[in-house]
Amino acid sequence: MLFAKMGVPNDQLAFFTTLLYFPWFLKGLWSPFVDIIRTKRWWIIAMQVLLTVLCLLLTISLPHPSEEMIAAKGTSVSLFTFTLILFIIAAFASATHDIAADGYYMLAHDEQSQAAFVGIRSTFYRIAAVFAQGVLVYIAGRIEDATGNIPLSWQITLGATSAIMLLVTLYHSFALPRVEKEEDSKTDNKPQATEIAKELKEAFATFFTKPGVILAIVFMLLYRLSEGFLVKLCQPFLVDAREVILRDGKIFGGGLGLTTDTVGLIYGTLGVAFLLLGGILGGIFIARHGLKRSIWLMAAALTLPSFVYCYLSMAQPESLWLIGTAVCFEQFGYGFGFTAYMMYMMHFSEGQYKTSHYAICTAFMALSMMIPGFIAGSIELAVGYSTFFWIANACSITTFIITYFVYKQLEK
């Protein structure tokens, strides 16, 4: 959203933001070593300190392209080289924090306590998603409306983010209980590291020799192919100008021309809320009916609501109620359909090295979003939003084909 508002063309925007998936694609390789270097509490606070510093550096160093450059969608992503470097470091810090926080949660609570607090934990995870994609974007939009200065609006928003991170870090440095002994994480580092490296090697070897592994990998890469294209350009489409401008064979505009704060409200808040609602109901549905009886309905829910973007790009309606309803409908379907994907990964990971195998599955999950993300922006600039959305939704054919083969393999 930041790059879209700064006038970065969609091809560069989609490609370089897709690179930020790499830490989650790779985190399974270094996650076991987090345990043996320092305590999980140390990693949590250290990564929060790093994220605070990075947000502050982003605030100070954010480029200010001219109004003319932004309006013409002529801002080169090279202007944001340092910004992207900081984002990549932040992505690695965030992924490492994720590793440490998951382990710390299990250490700090016994089984009964884990069950009691899991609902609270997941609720705050959902609140965080709404806050990041909705509230912060809304704040940036309101500042933009008040000042007329797009770079300044994002600079202030990033500054507010760094202040929030600082407060969170200070709070956790006092509030988080010390559930590990520092000495335990330093004992026999080399033998532990060697043993972990050996287990990683065995986990990878056993994963790629599991029955049906080829089908599983293809499913993990193709089930979300349509959404992988759509998700990179939904927000740029909502804010891009309605008028179409041709320049050097590329198509600029053709969007809905919504303001930043409106997108923060519709897509980042209501859309995310319906996404999470779809995920909750999807989990309940699978629990009652099983994965095999649910997978066709969920494949349809994942793909068919996305056709609302074909309608929106062709009709370019001005009614916020209509646009908001369409976005919420699509996000609900995505949340509902994505549940089958998560359940299949858990199903395939069963057995020895379950945790490691699931981590490998999540790496393929990240890769499934990276592959279409790298080329989505270039396709859109060549054909325009309307044709792009039809092409993206045509990819849902692959979803149904791979679902057919997985359905035949599933037992229940």
TIZAFI-385486 format. One record per residue (C-alpha): residue number from 1; x, y, z negated. Coordinates in steps of 0.1 Angstrom, whole numbers, plus 5000, padded with zeros to 4 digits. Each point is the difference from the previous one (the first is absolute). Layout:
<tilums>
TILUM;NUM;X;Y;Z
...
</tilums>
This chain:
<tilums>
TILUM;1;5000;5000;5000
TILUM;2;5029;5023;4991
TILUM;3;5017;4994;5034
TILUM;4;4967;5003;5019
TILUM;5;4993;5034;4985
TILUM;6;5036;5011;5007
TILUM;7;4994;4995;5037
TILUM;8;5021;4969;5005
TILUM;9;4988;4980;5031
TILUM;10;4983;4967;4993
TILUM;11;5026;4979;5016
TILUM;12;5028;5012;4977
TILUM;13;4976;5002;4970
TILUM;14;4989;4964;5003
TILUM;15;5034;4986;5007
TILUM;16;5020;5016;4972
TILUM;17;4973;4997;4973
TILUM;18;4998;4963;5009
TILUM;19;5037;4997;4990
TILUM;20;4988;5006;4964
TILUM;21;4986;4964;5000
TILUM;22;5035;4986;5000
TILUM;23;5005;5000;4962
TILUM;24;4969;4979;4995
TILUM;25;5010;4977;5029
TILUM;26;5034;4995;4983
TILUM;27;4993;5002;4963
TILUM;28;4998;4962;4995
TILUM;29;5037;4999;5007
TILUM;30;5011;5021;4971
TILUM;31;4971;4995;4976
TILUM;32;5016;4971;4981
TILUM;33;5031;5020;4993
TILUM;34;4980;5027;4982
TILUM;35;4997;4976;4971
TILUM;36;5037;4994;4995
TILUM;37;5014;5035;5004
TILUM;38;4980;5020;4973
TILUM;39;4967;4997;4982
TILUM;40;4967;5005;5018
TILUM;41;4993;5030;4977
TILUM;42;5033;5016;5011
TILUM;43;4991;4994;5037
TILUM;44;4965;5015;4995
TILUM;45;5013;5032;4984
TILUM;46;5031;5003;5023
TILUM;47;4978;4998;5031
TILUM;48;4975;5025;4986
TILUM;49;5029;5024;4993
TILUM;50;5013;4994;5036
TILUM;51;4965;5006;5014
TILUM;52;4996;5032;4980
TILUM;53;5034;5013;5014
TILUM;54;4990;4990;5035
TILUM;55;4967;5018;4999
TILUM;56;5018;5031;4987
TILUM;57;5025;4997;5029
TILUM;58;4972;4996;5025
TILUM;59;4984;5031;4986
TILUM;60;5031;5021;5003
TILUM;61;5011;4987;5034
TILUM;62;4967;4997;5019
TILUM;63;5005;5016;5034
TILUM;64;4977;5029;5011
TILUM;65;4993;4997;5037
TILUM;66;4985;5031;5016
TILUM;67;4962;5004;5005
TILUM;68;5005;4999;5038
TILUM;69;5019;4967;4998
TILUM;70;4974;4985;4977
TILUM;71;4971;5011;5023
TILUM;72;5017;4987;5031
TILUM;73;5008;4966;4983
TILUM;74;5035;5006;5010
TILUM;75;5018;4994;4967
TILUM;76;5028;4974;5004
TILUM;77;5003;4975;4973
TILUM;78;5037;5007;5000
TILUM;79;4992;5031;4981
TILUM;80;4989;4977;4972
TILUM;81;5031;4977;5000
TILUM;82;5009;5008;4964
TILUM;83;4963;4997;4990
TILUM;84;4999;4965;5015
TILUM;85;5032;4990;4982
TILUM;86;4985;5011;4967
TILUM;87;4967;4981;5008
TILUM;88;5019;4968;5008
TILUM;89;5020;5002;4967
TILUM;90;4966;5007;4982
TILUM;91;4986;4969;5017
TILUM;92;5028;4978;4988
TILUM;93;4996;5015;4965
TILUM;94;4963;4994;5001
TILUM;95;5004;4964;5011
TILUM;96;5025;4994;4973
TILUM;97;4977;5016;4974
TILUM;98;4973;4977;5012
TILUM;99;5022;4969;4994
TILUM;100;5010;5011;4965
TILUM;101;4964;5011;4990
TILUM;102;4985;4967;5010
TILUM;103;5026;4981;4980
TILUM;104;4998;5024;4970
TILUM;105;4962;4996;4999
TILUM;106;5003;4962;4996
TILUM;107;5027;5004;4973
TILUM;108;4982;5027;4980
TILUM;109;4967;4980;4998
TILUM;110;4993;4965;4990
TILUM;111;4975;4980;5022
TILUM;112;4970;5012;4981
TILUM;113;5011;5036;5001
TILUM;114;5008;4998;5037
TILUM;115;4965;4989;5007
TILUM;116;4985;5028;4978
TILUM;117;5020;5027;5017
TILUM;118;5000;4988;5036
TILUM;119;4968;5019;5008
TILUM;120;5014;5032;4986
TILUM;121;5032;4995;5019
TILUM;122;4982;4995;5033
TILUM;123;4977;5029;4993
TILUM;124;5029;5024;4996
TILUM;125;5016;4986;5031
TILUM;126;4968;5010;5019
TILUM;127;4999;5034;4983
TILUM;128;5036;5005;5012
TILUM;129;4991;4992;5036
TILUM;130;4971;5025;4999
TILUM;131;5022;5026;4984
TILUM;132;5028;4997;5025
TILUM;133;4980;4997;5032
TILUM;134;4971;5022;4989
TILUM;135;5007;5025;4972
TILUM;136;5035;5010;5011
TILUM;137;4989;5004;5036
TILUM;138;4969;5020;4988
TILUM;139;5023;5023;4980
TILUM;140;5023;5006;5030
TILUM;141;4969;5008;5021
TILUM;142;4986;5025;4974
TILUM;143;5034;5018;4998
TILUM;144;5002;5000;5038
TILUM;145;4965;5016;5002
TILUM;146;5011;5026;4974
TILUM;147;5034;5009;5015
TILUM;148;4998;4991;5036
TILUM;149;5035;4985;4996
TILUM;150;5001;4963;5007
TILUM;151;5036;4993;4990
TILUM;152;4996;5020;4968
TILUM;153;4968;4980;4991
TILUM;154;5019;4967;5002
TILUM;155;5030;5015;4982
TILUM;156;4978;5010;4970
TILUM;157;4983;4966;5001
TILUM;158;5033;4982;4999
TILUM;159;5011;5023;4971
TILUM;160;4969;4990;4981
TILUM;161;5008;4964;5007
TILUM;162;5035;5003;4986
TILUM;163;4985;5017;4968
TILUM;164;4975;4971;4996
TILUM;165;5028;4975;5004
TILUM;166;5021;5018;4975
TILUM;167;4972;4999;4974
TILUM;168;4994;4963;5007
TILUM;169;5037;4992;4996
TILUM;170;5004;5019;4968
TILUM;171;4969;4983;4986
TILUM;172;5012;4965;5010
TILUM;173;5035;5006;4986
TILUM;174;4983;5002;4965
TILUM;175;4969;4979;5004
TILUM;176;5012;4969;5017
TILUM;177;5009;4973;4974
TILUM;178;5034;4983;5001
TILUM;179;4990;4964;5006
TILUM;180;5034;4989;5013
TILUM;181;5035;5000;4985
TILUM;182;5025;5018;5021
TILUM;183;5026;4973;4993
TILUM;184;4978;4973;5015
TILUM;185;5001;5017;5034
TILUM;186;5038;5001;5000
TILUM;187;5009;4965;4989
TILUM;188;5017;4978;5026
TILUM;189;4992;5022;5029
TILUM;190;5020;4981;5025
TILUM;191;4986;4966;4993
TILUM;192;4965;5014;5000
TILUM;193;5005;5018;5033
TILUM;194;5015;4969;5016
TILUM;195;4971;4979;4987
TILUM;196;4974;5025;5013
TILUM;197;5017;5002;5034
TILUM;198;4998;4962;5002
TILUM;199;4963;5000;4991
TILUM;200;4993;5027;5025
TILUM;201;5017;4980;5027
TILUM;202;4980;4969;4990
TILUM;203;4968;5020;4999
TILUM;204;5005;5013;5036
TILUM;205;5010;4966;5012
TILUM;206;4969;4983;4985
TILUM;207;4977;5029;5012
TILUM;208;5009;4995;5037
TILUM;209;4997;4962;4997
TILUM;210;4965;5001;4985
TILUM;211;4972;4982;5020
TILUM;212;4982;5026;5022
TILUM;213;5026;5027;4995
TILUM;214;4999;5012;5037
TILUM;215;4963;5004;4999
TILUM;216;5002;5018;4966
TILUM;217;5026;5025;5013
TILUM;218;4980;5007;5031
TILUM;219;4969;5005;4979
TILUM;220;5019;5024;4977
TILUM;221;5013;5020;5030
TILUM;222;4968;5001;5021
TILUM;223;4970;5000;4977
TILUM;224;5003;5037;4993
TILUM;225;5014;5010;5034
TILUM;226;4971;5023;5009
TILUM;227;5001;5018;4966
TILUM;228;5038;5003;5003
TILUM;229;4995;5022;5030
TILUM;230;4971;5020;4986
TILUM;231;5014;5008;4965
TILUM;232;5029;5020;5014
TILUM;233;4979;5024;5019
TILUM;234;4966;5003;4981
TILUM;235;5011;5031;4980
TILUM;236;5017;5018;5029
TILUM;237;4968;4993;5021
TILUM;238;4979;5016;4973
TILUM;239;5021;5032;4998
TILUM;240;5011;5004;5037
TILUM;241;4984;5027;5021
TILUM;242;4969;4991;5020
TILUM;243;5013;5016;5032
TILUM;244;5022;4977;5022
TILUM;245;5033;5015;5013
TILUM;246;5022;4981;5025
TILUM;247;5037;5007;4998
TILUM;248;5028;4980;5017
TILUM;249;4976;4971;5006
TILUM;250;4990;4998;4963
TILUM;251;4965;5006;4986
TILUM;252;4998;5023;4970
TILUM;253;4967;5006;4981
TILUM;254;4967;4982;5004
TILUM;255;4996;4997;4963
TILUM;256;4972;5012;4976
TILUM;257;5017;5032;4989
TILUM;258;4992;4995;4963
TILUM;259;5018;5021;4973
TILUM;260;5026;4984;4978
TILUM;261;4978;5001;4968
TILUM;262;4971;4985;5018
TILUM;263;5021;4970;5011
TILUM;264;5013;4997;4965
TILUM;265;4964;4998;4988
TILUM;266;4986;4977;5028
TILUM;267;5029;4977;5008
TILUM;268;5022;5002;4969
TILUM;269;4973;5000;4973
TILUM;270;4967;4986;5013
TILUM;271;5017;4977;5025
TILUM;272;5024;4986;4975
TILUM;273;4972;4995;4975
TILUM;274;4980;4979;5026
TILUM;275;5032;4982;5009
TILUM;276;5004;4989;4964
TILUM;277;4963;4992;4997
TILUM;278;5003;4977;5031
TILUM;279;5030;4983;4984
TILUM;280;4981;4994;4967
TILUM;281;4969;4986;5017
TILUM;282;5022;4979;5024
TILUM;283;5017;4984;4970
TILUM;284;4966;4992;4985
TILUM;285;4988;4986;5033
TILUM;286;5030;4977;5004
TILUM;287;4998;4988;4964
TILUM;288;4964;4989;5006
TILUM;289;5003;4985;5035
TILUM;290;5036;4991;5005
TILUM;291;5025;5012;5026
TILUM;292;4989;4977;5028
TILUM;293;4963;5010;4998
TILUM;294;5010;5037;4997
TILUM;295;5027;5004;5026
TILUM;296;4979;5006;5031
TILUM;297;4978;5026;4983
TILUM;298;5031;5017;4986
TILUM;299;5018;5000;5034
TILUM;300;4969;5017;5015
TILUM;301;4999;5025;4971
TILUM;302;5036;5009;5005
TILUM;303;4998;5007;5037
TILUM;304;4964;5010;5011
TILUM;305;4995;5031;4978
TILUM;306;5032;5014;5016
TILUM;307;4980;5007;5032
TILUM;308;4986;5030;4982
TILUM;309;5032;5018;5010
TILUM;310;4992;4993;5037
TILUM;311;4967;5017;4994
TILUM;312;5015;5029;4981
TILUM;313;5027;5006;5026
TILUM;314;4975;5000;5029
TILUM;315;4971;5020;4983
TILUM;316;5022;5023;4978
TILUM;317;4971;5007;4977
TILUM;318;5001;5030;4977
TILUM;319;4978;4986;4972
TILUM;320;5021;4994;4970
TILUM;321;4974;4976;4987
TILUM;322;5002;4979;5032
TILUM;323;5038;5000;5000
TILUM;324;5002;4992;4963
TILUM;325;4975;4971;5003
TILUM;326;5020;4986;5030
TILUM;327;5033;5002;4981
TILUM;328;4986;4984;4969
TILUM;329;4983;4972;5020
TILUM;330;5033;4992;5017
TILUM;331;5020;5001;4967
TILUM;332;4975;4978;4982
TILUM;333;5002;4974;5028
TILUM;334;5038;5001;4999
TILUM;335;5001;4995;4963
TILUM;336;4975;4972;5002
TILUM;337;5018;4982;5029
TILUM;338;5034;5005;4986
TILUM;339;4991;4978;4970
TILUM;340;5001;4969;5022
TILUM;341;5036;5009;5010
TILUM;342;5011;5003;4964
TILUM;343;4983;4967;4990
TILUM;344;5016;4982;5030
TILUM;345;5035;5012;4989
TILUM;346;4993;4987;4965
TILUM;347;4987;4967;5014
TILUM;348;5030;4995;5023
TILUM;349;5025;5009;4971
TILUM;350;4987;4972;4977
TILUM;351;5026;4975;4989
TILUM;352;5036;5002;4989
TILUM;353;5016;5035;5003
TILUM;354;4964;5015;5000
TILUM;355;5012;5034;4990
TILUM;356;5029;5002;5025
TILUM;357;4978;4986;5028
TILUM;358;4973;5027;4992
TILUM;359;5027;5026;5002
TILUM;360;5010;4988;5034
TILUM;361;4964;5001;5011
TILUM;362;4998;5037;4989
TILUM;363;5031;5007;5021
TILUM;364;4981;4987;5030
TILUM;365;4970;5021;4989
TILUM;366;5022;5031;5001
TILUM;367;5014;4989;5034
TILUM;368;4964;4996;5014
TILUM;369;4995;5037;4994
TILUM;370;5035;5011;5012
TILUM;371;4998;4984;5034
TILUM;372;4969;5019;5013
TILUM;373;5009;5031;4980
TILUM;374;5033;5005;5020
TILUM;375;4981;5003;5033
TILUM;376;4965;5013;4990
TILUM;377;5009;5037;5004
TILUM;378;5016;4996;5034
TILUM;379;4970;4981;5013
TILUM;380;4976;5027;4987
TILUM;381;5020;5029;5016
TILUM;382;4999;4981;5033
TILUM;383;4963;4993;5001
TILUM;384;4983;5022;4974
TILUM;385;4981;4991;4969
TILUM;386;4968;4985;5016
TILUM;387;5019;4975;5022
TILUM;388;5025;4993;4972
TILUM;389;4972;4990;4976
TILUM;390;4985;4977;5026
TILUM;391;5034;4984;5006
TILUM;392;5005;4996;4963
TILUM;393;4966;4984;4995
TILUM;394;5005;4977;5029
TILUM;395;5029;4985;4979
TILUM;396;4972;4986;4977
TILUM;397;4998;4972;5026
TILUM;398;5033;4987;4985
TILUM;399;4984;5002;4965
TILUM;400;4972;4976;5011
TILUM;401;5023;4977;5019
TILUM;402;5024;4995;4971
TILUM;403;4970;4998;4975
TILUM;404;4986;4971;5021
TILUM;405;5032;4979;4996
TILUM;406;5004;5009;4963
TILUM;407;4963;4991;4994
TILUM;408;5006;4965;5015
TILUM;409;5030;4995;4977
TILUM;410;4983;5011;4967
TILUM;411;4985;4974;4978
TILUM;412;4978;5023;4979
</tilums>
